[in-house]
Structures are given as C-alpha cells and as structure tokens.
C-alpha cells in the first residue's frame, strides 16, 4: 500500500464521530516509520518473552522478585497459593494487602519497560521502606513463571479497582510490533479502604515439586527477619510505624502445614539462650543474655559511645543440639534447620 491510501484512511477516520484511535495511531506510525530522512528503534512484541527468560532465569528468583514488589507496595501480608502445580500447567496466586495500583501506575509503570520510578522514588509512600525489588523486573518475573496472568489491583482510597488479563505466549509473539499489543482494562467497584494486588498466574511453565517449594520457603524466610524487632522509623515526623512483613505459603504441593510456617515457633524457640545487643540514638551500647532453660539473665552496658552506628539492634539465638535441650523437636531436625538458616544476617526496615 502506498502513502496516499494511508493518509486518506487517516483523514476518513478522523471525520467519524467515534474514530478508531488505535487504527489512526497504527497508520500514523507506519507513515512516520517510512520517513526517508529519519530512522528510529522499534520493539518486537516477542522481546517480552526473551526478557522474561534472560532477566529472570530461575523460577525461585522470579518468585522472590514478586514478593519484593509486594514489600515495596507497603504490604504487611503476602499469600502464595499453589494449585495443581506438581506438574507443568498449574496455578499460582500471589495476593497482598499493599497500596494497590492506580490506573496511572498501571499505565506508566507496570506497562512501561525500563522505568526509573524506583530510582526517583526510592522509599515507599506509607512506611518509607527502602524499595527492595529490582527495577522493572516484576512483570517479566510473572511472564517467566506462567503463560497467562490476571492482574487484579485495588488502589487505596479509590472506589474502583482494575483488572487486566495477559496471554503472554499468544499476544506477545515475534513479528508483531509491541505497540500493536493491547490489554483491556476492566473496572470493578470496591470500598475506598480496600487495597492490595492479586496476581493469578495460570498454565505455569514449570512444575513446583516439594524440593521447589522448600527453596521458596528458604528464600521467603531469608527475606524477612525471624525476630520481632523494635520499630524506630515510626518515631520520625510524618512516618507511620512499619508493622512488619509476613509471607505465607500454602497450597496442595506444600508438604508443610496449612498454617503459616513460623521459624520462630518451630526452630528459634528451641534455642538455649538469647543474646540481644543494641546501640541507642545517643551511641550507648548494651548486651543482654537471657535463658529460661538455664535461669540466666545478665547484661552489660558499655562506656564507649558508638555515635556513627545507632540506633541499631541485634538478636541472636544460641543453640546446643542435644536431646535434653530440645523440647518437642528432633535433634536431627534442629541441626538441619541450623545448617540451613543459621548465621548472622542484616535486615533494614524489616527486610
């Protein structure tokens, strides 16, 4: 088709009472692309598929990124539910109670590749959490995990939520211009105080075996502190105290109990002693050792001041892997838990 028919089609379309703006945009893009004096980059729709594999190679990494995105959205609870996922083709639903996404966020962040939103807004709006997710990886993590996605989000303070459906393999195919792929948005009514996001991923690309779920548990447990820590951010003007971040993994393929797995309940409670250390805002340090099993409670205050460090706190559990020190837990299980989750880790803002 030569240039004249396209121009005529655009003119005719513009004269209509309800023009087809997608057609106009497509025809205009073709016209601009044929400019003999300029060239520009274009993006193949199949690029979405390649980015999903190349940026998020492992399914465990993909899942961790989605959990981090919920943390960045000020969620305090995240639920992962696997359904029929022992074989390829199962379902995974990830839901959180975060701030949700407005239409502007969906359009300009979720649907825009390589945004610098997290660089421009390094702290979350409600709890001022330092954002943990890698920039722009979340949508590709979803594509890496499953063939189809239903995104359902409820932005806090609004009376409507939004749902968008993506068929990655059918819609984002090689040979098609990425600009020609549209995903329809559906609105639904909701209460203004209701907020959160649900990612329903169907036709999973991988099987999630018992071993796979165990790796997810390890990733989840290492993302969040196992101890209840004192909140300090809420004392600053304009900030709300961060209540923390809890992740639950349920589903048919999970051999653990249906209740939320608790490293505190199942493992840390077996410690023979607890060592707590802190440096306050004025730089004064204290160490305290307590043990109910040994009837011990001792502490020491330090004369030196550490003014460049505080406020900071540390909690460490001390174990002796002997049957007489473990109540209701096998020695082998306790030793194995120590091997997997032992060590010192640094958490900031509960993450």
Buried (B, 14 or more C-beta within 10 A) or exposed (E): EEEEEBEEBBEEBEEEEEEEEEEBEBBEBBEEEEEEEEEEEEEBBBBBBBBBEEBBEEBBBBBBBBBBBBBBBBBBBBBBBBBEBBEEBBBBBBBBBBBBBBBEBBEEBBEEEEBEBBEEEEBBEBBBBEBBBBEBBBBBBBBBBBBBBBBBBBBBEBEEBBBBBBBBBEBBBEEEBBEEBEEEBEEEEBEEEBBBBBBBBBBBBBBBEEEBBBBBBEBBBBBBBBBEBEBBBEEEEEBBEBEBBBBBBBBEBBEBEEEBBBBEEBBBBBBBBBBBBBBBEEBBBBBBBBBEEEEEEEEEEEEEBBEEEBEBBBBBBEBEBEEEBBEEBEEEEBBEBBEBBEEEEEEEBBB
